[in-house]
């Protein structure tokens, strides 16, 4: 009879160890899933940043291509005014391209 009780205790102990191991595995899986989610979020953010930079570069290149290639006489005020206005247009277009978009 004593051997039978010891065997039941050993089986119960084994069952409890398996339950504890299963719980540890569940906790590890949750931690790995959280780390994977954070990694994917970082990659997604990086891709969005690269896309934003590429979009801004495309807008800047388009605006630069639209610059008239006229030669202005040295010392004219209209040349500097034109350059300042054009710079303001470029800066505003890049600024608008870099603003975060609402999803």
MOPAC internal coordinates of N, CA, C and O (Angstrom, degrees):
PM7 1SCF
backbone

  N    0.0000 0     0.00 0     0.00 0    0    0    0
  C    1.4351 1     0.00 0     0.00 0    1    0    0
  C    1.5276 1   110.59 1     0.00 0    2    1    0
  O    1.2310 1   121.03 1   143.03 1    3    2    1
  N    1.3366 1   115.63 1   -36.97 1    3    2    1
  C    1.4660 1   120.13 1  -179.82 1    5    3    2
  C    1.5257 1   111.05 1   -63.11 1    6    5    3
  O    1.2310 1   119.47 1   141.55 1    7    6    5
  N    1.3220 1   118.62 1   -38.45 1    7    6    5
  C    1.4640 1   122.48 1   179.91 1    9    7    6
  C    1.5232 1   110.64 1   -65.69 1   10    9    7
  O    1.2310 1   120.59 1   141.71 1   11   10    9
  N    1.3045 1   116.48 1   -38.29 1   11   10    9
  C    1.4596 1   121.18 1   179.93 1   13   11   10
  C    1.5295 1   110.70 1   -62.96 1   14   13   11
  O    1.2310 1   119.26 1   138.96 1   15   14   13
  N    1.3133 1   119.01 1   -41.04 1   15   14   13
  C    1.4584 1   122.84 1   178.37 1   17   15   14
  C    1.5240 1   111.05 1   -66.54 1   18   17   15
  O    1.2310 1   120.41 1   139.61 1   19   18   17
  N    1.3365 1   116.82 1   -40.39 1   19   18   17
  C    1.4566 1   120.05 1   178.33 1   21   19   18
  C    1.5209 1   111.04 1   -63.64 1   22   21   19
  O    1.2310 1   120.64 1   140.41 1   23   22   21
  N    1.3313 1   116.38 1   -39.59 1   23   22   21
  C    1.4509 1   120.17 1   179.57 1   25   23   22
  C    1.5273 1   109.95 1   -65.23 1   26   25   23
  O    1.2310 1   118.95 1   137.60 1   27   26   25
  N    1.2858 1   119.61 1   -42.40 1   27   26   25
  C    1.4567 1   123.01 1   178.19 1   29   27   26
  C    1.5286 1   109.91 1   -62.93 1   30   29   27
  O    1.2310 1   120.83 1   140.15 1   31   30   29
  N    1.3103 1   116.03 1   -39.85 1   31   30   29
  C    1.4551 1   118.81 1   178.33 1   33   31   30
  C    1.5285 1   110.73 1   -65.61 1   34   33   31
  O    1.2310 1   120.50 1   140.60 1   35   34   33
  N    1.3159 1   116.66 1   -39.40 1   35   34   33
  C    1.4582 1   120.30 1   178.16 1   37   35   34
  C    1.5255 1   110.41 1   -65.27 1   38   37   35
  O    1.2310 1   120.33 1   139.13 1   39   38   37
  N    1.3309 1   116.97 1   -40.87 1   39   38   37
  C    1.4605 1   120.43 1   177.72 1   41   39   38
  C    1.5243 1   111.36 1   -65.96 1   42   41   39
  O    1.2310 1   121.11 1   137.81 1   43   42   41
  N    1.3044 1   115.48 1   -42.19 1   43   42   41
  C    1.4740 1   119.19 1   177.88 1   45   43   42
  C    1.5306 1   110.42 1   -63.68 1   46   45   43
  O    1.2310 1   120.81 1   138.98 1   47   46   45
  N    1.3432 1   116.05 1   -41.02 1   47   46   45
  C    1.4558 1   120.11 1   178.69 1   49   47   46
  C    1.5309 1   110.33 1   -63.74 1   50   49   47
  O    1.2310 1   120.41 1   137.07 1   51   50   49
  N    1.3193 1   116.83 1   -42.93 1   51   50   49
  C    1.4627 1   120.98 1   178.13 1   53   51   50
  C    1.5276 1   110.27 1   -61.90 1   54   53   51
  O    1.2310 1   120.57 1   138.40 1   55   54   53
  N    1.3202 1   116.52 1   -41.60 1   55   54   53
  C    1.4637 1   120.89 1   178.88 1   57   55   54
  C    1.5299 1   110.40 1   -62.15 1   58   57   55
  O    1.2310 1   120.21 1   135.53 1   59   58   57
  N    1.3088 1   117.20 1   -44.47 1   59   58   57
  C    1.4630 1   121.37 1   179.46 1   61   59   58
  C    1.5392 1   111.20 1   -64.29 1   62   61   59
  O    1.2310 1   120.08 1   141.22 1   63   62   61
  N    1.3294 1   117.46 1   -38.78 1   63   62   61
  C    1.4707 1   120.86 1   177.33 1   65   63   62
  C    1.5298 1   111.33 1   -65.10 1   66   65   63
  O    1.2310 1   120.44 1   139.75 1   67   66   65
  N    1.3221 1   116.77 1   -40.25 1   67   66   65
  C    1.4611 1   120.19 1   178.21 1   69   67   66
  C    1.5267 1   111.29 1   -65.88 1   70   69   67
  O    1.2310 1   120.49 1   141.19 1   71   70   69
  N    1.3085 1   116.66 1   -38.81 1   71   70   69
  C    1.4702 1   120.43 1   177.57 1   73   71   70
  C    1.5279 1   109.98 1   -64.66 1   74   73   71
  O    1.2310 1   120.03 1   136.49 1   75   74   73
  N    1.3367 1   117.55 1   -43.51 1   75   74   73
  C    1.4615 1   121.21 1   179.23 1   77   75   74
  C    1.5266 1   110.69 1   -64.27 1   78   77   75
  O    1.2310 1   120.13 1   139.11 1   79   78   77
  N    1.3495 1   117.36 1   -40.89 1   79   78   77
  C    1.4572 1   120.68 1   178.46 1   81   79   78
  C    1.5316 1   111.01 1   -64.45 1   82   81   79
  O    1.2310 1   120.97 1   140.05 1   83   82   81
  N    1.3090 1   115.75 1   -39.95 1   83   82   81
  C    1.4653 1   120.29 1   177.67 1   85   83   82
  C    1.5217 1   110.92 1   -62.64 1   86   85   83
  O    1.2310 1   120.35 1   139.29 1   87   86   85
  N    1.3080 1   116.94 1   -40.71 1   87   86   85
  C    1.4683 1   120.90 1   178.12 1   89   87   86
  C    1.5278 1   111.47 1   -64.35 1   90   89   87
  O    1.2310 1   120.53 1   138.32 1   91   90   89
  N    1.3374 1   116.60 1   -41.68 1   91   90   89
  C    1.4678 1   120.32 1   176.60 1   93   91   90
  C    1.5297 1   111.26 1   -62.46 1   94   93   91
  O    1.2310 1   120.38 1   137.80 1   95   94   93
  N    1.3208 1   116.89 1   -42.20 1   95   94   93
  C    1.4601 1   120.39 1   178.39 1   97   95   94
  C    1.5318 1   110.90 1   -63.36 1   98   97   95
  O    1.2310 1   119.97 1   141.85 1   99   98   97
  N    1.3153 1   117.66 1   -38.15 1   99   98   97
  C    1.4579 1   121.32 1   178.51 1  101   99   98
  C    1.5247 1   110.76 1   -64.62 1  102  101   99
  O    1.2310 1   120.63 1   138.09 1  103  102  101
  N    1.3283 1   116.39 1   -41.91 1  103  102  101
  C    1.4704 1   120.62 1   178.66 1  105  103  102
  C    1.5233 1   110.40 1   -65.10 1  106  105  103
  O    1.2310 1   120.03 1   137.76 1  107  106  105
  N    1.3334 1   117.55 1   -42.24 1  107  106  105
  C    1.4713 1   120.84 1   178.30 1  109  107  106
  C    1.5330 1   111.05 1   -63.35 1  110  109  107
  O    1.2310 1   120.52 1   137.84 1  111  110  109
  N    1.3253 1   116.61 1   -42.16 1  111  110  109
  C    1.4598 1   120.70 1   179.30 1  113  111  110
  C    1.5255 1   110.86 1   -62.30 1  114  113  111
  O    1.2310 1   120.26 1   139.50 1  115  114  113
  N    1.3168 1   117.10 1   -40.50 1  115  114  113
  C    1.4653 1   121.19 1   177.76 1  117  115  114
  C    1.5261 1   110.42 1   -63.87 1  118  117  115
  O    1.2310 1   120.31 1   137.75 1  119  118  117
  N    1.3291 1   117.01 1   -42.25 1  119  118  117
  C    1.4657 1   120.60 1   179.08 1  121  119  118
  C    1.5281 1   110.92 1   -65.23 1  122  121  119
  O    1.2310 1   119.98 1   138.59 1  123  122  121
  N    1.3187 1   117.64 1   -41.41 1  123  122  121
  C    1.4644 1   120.79 1   178.24 1  125  123  122
  C    1.5265 1   111.22 1   -65.60 1  126  125  123
  O    1.2310 1   120.29 1   140.90 1  127  126  125
  N    1.3253 1   117.06 1   -39.10 1  127  126  125
  C    1.4566 1   120.77 1   178.10 1  129  127  126
  C    1.5302 1   110.22 1   -64.09 1  130  129  127
  O    1.2310 1   120.23 1   139.79 1  131  130  129
  N    1.3137 1   117.16 1   -40.21 1  131  130  129
  C    1.4564 1   121.30 1   178.39 1  133  131  130
  C    1.5350 1   110.55 1   -64.80 1  134  133  131
  O    1.2310 1   120.30 1   137.59 1  135  134  133
  N    1.3277 1   117.03 1   -42.41 1  135  134  133
  C    1.4716 1   121.00 1   178.27 1  137  135  134
  C    1.5246 1   110.75 1   -64.75 1  138  137  135
  O    1.2310 1   120.15 1   139.60 1  139  138  137
  N    1.3259 1   117.32 1   -40.40 1  139  138  137
  C    1.4580 1   121.24 1   178.35 1  141  139  138
  C    1.5292 1   110.45 1   -64.17 1  142  141  139
  O    1.2310 1   120.68 1   137.51 1  143  142  141
  N    1.3079 1   116.31 1   -42.49 1  143  142  141
  C    1.4668 1   120.68 1   178.50 1  145  143  142
  C    1.5232 1   110.84 1   -61.60 1  146  145  143
  O    1.2310 1   120.18 1   137.60 1  147  146  145
  N    1.3289 1   117.27 1   -42.40 1  147  146  145
  C    1.4678 1   120.99 1   178.38 1  149  147  146
  C    1.5310 1   110.83 1   -65.01 1  150  149  147
  O    1.2310 1   120.12 1   140.06 1  151  150  149
  N    1.3223 1   117.38 1   -39.94 1  151  150  149
  C    1.4590 1   120.85 1   177.88 1  153  151  150
  C    1.5188 1   112.09 1   -64.11 1  154  153  151
  O    1.2310 1   120.45 1   136.95 1  155  154  153
  N    1.3244 1   116.75 1   -43.05 1  155  154  153
  C    1.4626 1   120.40 1   177.92 1  157  155  154
  C    1.5209 1   111.43 1   -64.62 1  158  157  155
  O    1.2310 1   120.78 1   143.24 1  159  158  157
  N    1.3220 1   116.12 1   -36.76 1  159  158  157
  C    1.4629 1   119.78 1   178.17 1  161  159  158
  C    1.5268 1   110.54 1   -64.72 1  162  161  159
  O    1.2310 1   120.32 1   139.84 1  163  162  161
  N    1.3317 1   116.99 1   -40.16 1  163  162  161
  C    1.4635 1   121.44 1   177.98 1  165  163  162
  C    1.5194 1   110.90 1   -63.86 1  166  165  163
  O    1.2310 1   120.52 1   135.36 1  167  166  165
  N    1.3312 1   116.61 1   -44.64 1  167  166  165
  C    1.4655 1   120.82 1   179.45 1  169  167  166
  C    1.5232 1   110.54 1   -63.86 1  170  169  167
  O    1.2310 1   120.33 1   137.49 1  171  170  169
  N    1.3182 1   116.97 1   -42.51 1  171  170  169
  C    1.4637 1   120.83 1   179.20 1  173  171  170
  C    1.5187 1   110.88 1   -63.09 1  174  173  171
  O    1.2310 1   120.70 1   137.34 1  175  174  173
  N    1.3263 1   116.26 1   -42.66 1  175  174  173
  C    1.4623 1   120.04 1   178.80 1  177  175  174
  C    1.5232 1   110.45 1   -63.72 1  178  177  175
  O    1.2310 1   120.17 1   139.30 1  179  178  177
  N    1.3268 1   117.28 1   -40.70 1  179  178  177
  C    1.4621 1   121.26 1   177.84 1  181  179  178
  C    1.5168 1   111.87 1   -62.94 1  182  181  179
  O    1.2310 1   120.61 1   138.54 1  183  182  181
  N    1.3369 1   116.45 1   -41.46 1  183  182  181
  C    1.4640 1   119.91 1   178.73 1  185  183  182
  C    1.5222 1   110.68 1   -65.72 1  186  185  183
  O    1.2310 1   120.47 1   141.24 1  187  186  185
  N    1.3266 1   116.71 1   -38.76 1  187  186  185
  C    1.4603 1   120.52 1   177.85 1  189  187  186
  C    1.5214 1   110.01 1   -64.83 1  190  189  187
  O    1.2310 1   120.29 1   138.93 1  191  190  189
  N    1.3213 1   117.05 1   -41.07 1  191  190  189
  C    1.4640 1   120.90 1   179.13 1  193  191  190
  C    1.5249 1   110.60 1   -63.51 1  194  193  191
  O    1.2310 1   120.20 1   135.76 1  195  194  193
  N    1.3234 1   117.22 1   -44.24 1  195  194  193
  C    1.4607 1   121.16 1   178.57 1  197  195  194
  C    1.5223 1   110.16 1   -62.61 1  198  197  195
  O    1.2310 1   120.39 1   138.65 1  199  198  197
  N    1.3325 1   116.87 1   -41.35 1  199  198  197
  C    1.4623 1   120.58 1   177.58 1  201  199  198
  C    1.5091 1   112.30 1   -62.65 1  202  201  199
  O    1.2310 1   120.28 1   140.39 1  203  202  201
  N    1.3200 1   117.06 1   -39.61 1  203  202  201
  C    1.4581 1   121.26 1   178.92 1  205  203  202
  C    1.5253 1   110.74 1   -65.83 1  206  205  203
  O    1.2310 1   120.70 1   136.88 1  207  206  205
  N    1.3323 1   116.26 1   -43.12 1  207  206  205
  C    1.4625 1   119.99 1   178.91 1  209  207  206
  C    1.5229 1   110.48 1   -64.41 1  210  209  207
  O    1.2310 1   120.46 1   138.04 1  211  210  209
  N    1.3193 1   116.73 1   -41.96 1  211  210  209
  C    1.4685 1   119.84 1   178.93 1  213  211  210
  C    1.5276 1   110.77 1   -64.10 1  214  213  211
  O    1.2310 1   120.48 1   139.89 1  215  214  213
  N    1.3207 1   116.69 1   -40.11 1  215  214  213
  C    1.4574 1   120.28 1   178.11 1  217  215  214
  C    1.5265 1   110.81 1   -63.92 1  218  217  215
  O    1.2310 1   120.70 1   137.02 1  219  218  217
  N    1.3223 1   116.27 1   -42.98 1  219  218  217
  C    1.4633 1   120.24 1   178.68 1  221  219  218
  C    1.5191 1   111.18 1   -64.03 1  222  221  219
  O    1.2310 1   120.42 1   139.62 1  223  222  221
  N    1.3277 1   116.81 1   -40.38 1  223  222  221
  C    1.4624 1   120.48 1   178.80 1  225  223  222
  C    1.5242 1   110.76 1   -64.70 1  226  225  223
  O    1.2310 1   120.49 1   142.32 1  227  226  225
  N    1.3275 1   116.66 1   -37.68 1  227  226  225
  C    1.4636 1   120.01 1   178.46 1  229  227  226
  C    1.5248 1   111.06 1   -66.26 1  230  229  227
  O    1.2310 1   120.39 1   138.45 1  231  230  229
  N    1.3189 1   116.87 1   -41.55 1  231  230  229
  C    1.4680 1   120.55 1   177.53 1  233  231  230
  C    1.5220 1   110.19 1   -63.91 1  234  233  231
  O    1.2310 1   120.50 1   136.04 1  235  234  233
  N    1.3188 1   116.65 1   -43.96 1  235  234  233
  C    1.4648 1   120.72 1   179.07 1  237  235  234
  C    1.5289 1   110.81 1   -62.48 1  238  237  235
  O    1.2310 1   119.90 1   136.18 1  239  238  237
  N    1.3199 1   117.79 1   -43.82 1  239  238  237
  C    1.4661 1   120.96 1   179.36 1  241  239  238
  C    1.5277 1   110.98 1   -64.16 1  242  241  239
  O    1.2310 1   120.47 1   140.91 1  243  242  241
  N    1.3249 1   116.71 1   -39.09 1  243  242  241
  C    1.4610 1   120.27 1   178.06 1  245  243  242
  C    1.5244 1   110.55 1   -63.79 1  246  245  243
  O    1.2310 1   120.85 1   135.39 1  247  246  245
  N    1.3185 1   115.99 1   -44.61 1  247  246  245
  C    1.4645 1   119.32 1   179.04 1  249  247  246
  C    1.5182 1   112.00 1   -65.94 1  250  249  247
  O    1.2310 1   120.35 1   142.31 1  251  250  249
  N    1.3260 1   116.94 1   -37.69 1  251  250  249
  C    1.4571 1   119.27 1   178.05 1  253  251  250
  C    1.5340 1   111.22 1   -67.23 1  254  253  251
  O    1.2310 1   120.70 1   144.91 1  255  254  253
  N    1.3104 1   116.26 1   -35.09 1  255  254  253
  C    1.4606 1   119.84 1   179.71 1  257  255  254
  C    1.5261 1   111.40 1   -69.70 1  258  257  255
  O    1.2310 1   120.51 1   156.63 1  259  258  257
  N    1.3259 1   116.63 1   -23.37 1  259  258  257
  C    1.4542 1   120.69 1  -178.30 1  261  259  258
  C    1.5227 1   113.16 1   -85.62 1  262  261  259
  O    1.2310 1   119.93 1   179.24 1  263  262  261
  N    1.3338 1   117.74 1    -0.76 1  263  262  261
  C    1.4622 1   120.98 1  -178.79 1  265  263  262
  C    1.5290 1   109.46 1   -68.57 1  266  265  263
  O    1.2310 1   120.33 1   -52.38 1  267  266  265
  N    1.3094 1   116.98 1   127.62 1  267  266  265
  C    1.4644 1   118.12 1   176.32 1  269  267  266
  C    1.5256 1   110.25 1   -67.86 1  270  269  267
  O    1.2310 1   120.40 1   -37.07 1  271  270  269
  N    1.3009 1   116.85 1   142.93 1  271  270  269
  C    1.4594 1   122.06 1  -175.91 1  273  271  270
  C    1.5372 1   112.20 1  -100.96 1  274  273  271
  O    1.2310 1   120.41 1  -137.68 1  275  274  273
  N    1.3087 1   116.82 1    42.32 1  275  274  273
  C    1.4679 1   120.65 1   179.82 1  277  275  274
  C    1.5233 1   109.85 1   -80.81 1  278  277  275
  O    1.2310 1   120.79 1   -33.62 1  279  278  277
  N    1.2867 1   116.09 1   146.38 1  279  278  277
  C    1.4580 1   121.53 1   175.01 1  281  279  278
  C    1.5323 1   107.82 1   -92.70 1  282  281  279
  O    1.2310 1   120.59 1   -54.71 1  283  282  281
  N    1.3045 1   116.48 1   125.29 1  283  282  281
  C    1.4605 1   121.30 1   179.50 1  285  283  282
  C    1.5245 1   109.49 1  -101.88 1  286  285  283
  O    1.2310 1   121.47 1   -32.51 1  287  286  285
  N    1.2834 1   114.79 1   147.49 1  287  286  285
  C    1.4653 1   119.38 1   177.88 1  289  287  286
  C    1.5187 1   109.25 1   -68.94 1  290  289  287
  O    1.2310 1   120.47 1   -36.49 1  291  290  289
  N    1.3049 1   116.71 1   143.51 1  291  290  289
  C    1.4591 1   121.39 1  -179.28 1  293  291  290
  C    1.5159 1   109.83 1   -63.77 1  294  293  291
  O    1.2310 1   120.86 1   -43.40 1  295  294  293
  N    1.3242 1   115.96 1   136.60 1  295  294  293
  C    1.4513 1   120.69 1   175.50 1  297  295  294
  C    1.5207 1   114.35 1    89.00 1  298  297  295
  O    1.2310 1   119.14 1  -174.63 1  299  298  297
  N    1.3393 1   119.24 1     5.37 1  299  298  297
  C    1.4633 1   118.83 1   178.71 1  301  299  298
  C    1.5196 1   109.71 1   -86.79 1  302  301  299
  O    1.2310 1   120.94 1   -36.70 1  303  302  301
  N    1.3162 1   115.80 1   143.30 1  303  302  301
  C    1.4603 1   121.29 1  -178.58 1  305  303  302
  C    1.5230 1   111.71 1   -75.73 1  306  305  303
  O    1.2310 1   119.68 1   150.66 1  307  306  305
  N    1.3111 1   118.21 1   -29.34 1  307  306  305
  C    1.4652 1   120.19 1  -177.25 1  309  307  306
  C    1.5247 1   111.37 1   -64.62 1  310  309  307
  O    1.2310 1   119.74 1   149.08 1  311  310  309
  N    1.3317 1   118.09 1   -30.92 1  311  310  309
  C    1.4482 1   120.71 1   178.80 1  313  311  310
  C    1.5318 1   110.83 1   -62.66 1  314  313  311
  O    1.2310 1   119.86 1   134.18 1  315  314  313
  N    1.3254 1   117.86 1   -45.82 1  315  314  313
  C    1.4679 1   121.35 1  -179.21 1  317  315  314
  C    1.5092 1   111.40 1   -69.98 1  318  317  315
  O    1.2310 1   120.10 1   143.66 1  319  318  317
  N    1.3096 1   117.41 1   -36.34 1  319  318  317
  C    1.4600 1   120.75 1   177.03 1  321  319  318
  C    1.5272 1   110.06 1   -65.32 1  322  321  319
  O    1.2310 1   120.73 1   136.16 1  323  322  321
  N    1.3175 1   116.21 1   -43.84 1  323  322  321
  C    1.4618 1   120.49 1   178.26 1  325  323  322
  C    1.5247 1   110.73 1   -61.21 1  326  325  323
  O    1.2310 1   120.08 1   136.59 1  327  326  325
  N    1.3215 1   117.46 1   -43.41 1  327  326  325
  C    1.4699 1   121.77 1   179.95 1  329  327  326
  C    1.5281 1   110.77 1   -63.88 1  330  329  327
  O    1.2310 1   120.11 1   137.58 1  331  330  329
  N    1.3246 1   117.40 1   -42.42 1  331  330  329
  C    1.4692 1   120.77 1   179.93 1  333  331  330
  C    1.5233 1   110.93 1   -64.75 1  334  333  331
  O    1.2310 1   120.28 1   135.54 1  335  334  333
  N    1.3217 1   117.07 1   -44.46 1  335  334  333
  C    1.4702 1   119.97 1   179.30 1  337  335  334
  C    1.5284 1   110.85 1   -64.78 1  338  337  335
  O    1.2310 1   120.58 1   138.28 1  339  338  337
  N    1.3080 1   116.49 1   -41.72 1  339  338  337
  C    1.4521 1   119.92 1   179.04 1  341  339  338
  C    1.5325 1   111.09 1   -63.66 1  342  341  339
  O    1.2310 1   120.44 1   139.86 1  343  342  341
  N    1.3335 1   116.77 1   -40.14 1  343  342  341
  C    1.4640 1   120.43 1   176.59 1  345  343  342
  C    1.5134 1   111.53 1   -62.22 1  346  345  343
  O    1.2310 1   120.22 1   140.93 1  347  346  345
  N    1.3261 1   117.18 1   -39.07 1  347  346  345
  C    1.4627 1   120.74 1   178.16 1  349  347  346
  C    1.5233 1   110.59 1   -64.52 1  350  349  347
  O    1.2310 1   120.38 1   140.69 1  351  350  349
  N    1.3296 1   116.88 1   -39.31 1  351  350  349
  C    1.4705 1   120.36 1   178.18 1  353  351  350
  C    1.5232 1   110.10 1   -64.56 1  354  353  351
  O    1.2310 1   120.20 1   136.36 1  355  354  353
  N    1.3223 1   117.23 1   -43.64 1  355  354  353
  C    1.4700 1   120.36 1   178.84 1  357  355  354
  C    1.5219 1   111.84 1   -61.97 1  358  357  355
  O    1.2310 1   120.74 1   133.09 1  359  358  357
  N    1.3149 1   116.18 1   -46.91 1  359  358  357
  C    1.4704 1   120.27 1  -179.00 1  361  359  358
  C    1.5191 1   110.77 1   -62.31 1  362  361  359
  O    1.2310 1   120.15 1   136.84 1  363  362  361
  N    1.3217 1   117.32 1   -43.16 1  363  362  361
  C    1.4709 1   119.44 1  -179.48 1  365  363  362
  C    1.5182 1   111.07 1   -66.32 1  366  365  363
  O    1.2310 1   119.57 1   142.61 1  367  366  365
  N    1.3273 1   118.42 1   -37.39 1  367  366  365
  C    1.4664 1   119.28 1   179.70 1  369  367  366
  C    1.5242 1   111.26 1   -67.97 1  370  369  367
  O    1.2310 1   120.18 1   140.24 1  371  370  369
  N    1.3205 1   117.26 1   -39.76 1  371  370  369
  C    1.4640 1   120.10 1   177.44 1  373  371  370
  C    1.5273 1   110.05 1   -67.66 1  374  373  371
  O    1.2310 1   120.17 1   139.41 1  375  374  373
  N    1.3117 1   117.28 1   -40.59 1  375  374  373
  C    1.4669 1   121.42 1   178.87 1  377  375  374
  C    1.5243 1   110.39 1   -60.20 1  378  377  375
  O    1.2310 1   120.38 1   134.02 1  379  378  377
  N    1.3224 1   116.88 1   -45.98 1  379  378  377
  C    1.4671 1   120.18 1   179.65 1  381  379  378
  C    1.5243 1   111.40 1   -65.50 1  382  381  379
  O    1.2310 1   120.15 1   146.24 1  383  382  381
  N    1.3184 1   117.32 1   -33.76 1  383  382  381
  C    1.4629 1   119.97 1   179.03 1  385  383  382
  C    1.5242 1   111.33 1   -70.72 1  386  385  383
  O    1.2310 1   119.82 1   149.54 1  387  386  385
  N    1.3182 1   117.95 1   -30.46 1  387  386  385
  C    1.4642 1   121.17 1  -178.59 1  389  387  386
  C    1.5194 1   113.88 1   -84.58 1  390  389  387
  O    1.2310 1   119.89 1   165.35 1  391  390  389
  N    1.3142 1   117.81 1   -14.65 1  391  390  389
  C    1.4627 1   119.85 1   179.72 1  393  391  390
  C    1.5265 1   109.08 1   -64.28 1  394  393  391
  O    1.2310 1   120.46 1   -39.67 1  395  394  393
  N    1.3384 1   116.73 1   140.33 1  395  394  393
  C    1.4633 1   117.96 1   178.34 1  397  395  394
  C    1.5175 1   111.33 1   -66.58 1  398  397  395
  O    1.2310 1   121.41 1   -41.46 1  399  398  397
  N    1.3201 1   114.90 1   138.54 1  399  398  397
  C    1.4544 1   119.81 1  -179.76 1  401  399  398
  C    1.5178 1   109.86 1   -88.80 1  402  401  399
  O    1.2310 1   120.85 1   -36.09 1  403  402  401
  N    1.3288 1   115.98 1   143.91 1  403  402  401
  C    1.4718 1   119.86 1   177.06 1  405  403  402
  C    1.5207 1   108.72 1   -79.27 1  406  405  403
  O    1.2310 1   121.12 1   -45.43 1  407  406  405
  N    1.3213 1   115.47 1   134.57 1  407  406  405
  C    1.4735 1   120.09 1  -178.85 1  409  407  406
  C    1.4958 1   110.83 1   -89.83 1  410  409  407
  O    1.2310 1   120.10 1   180.00 1  411  410  409

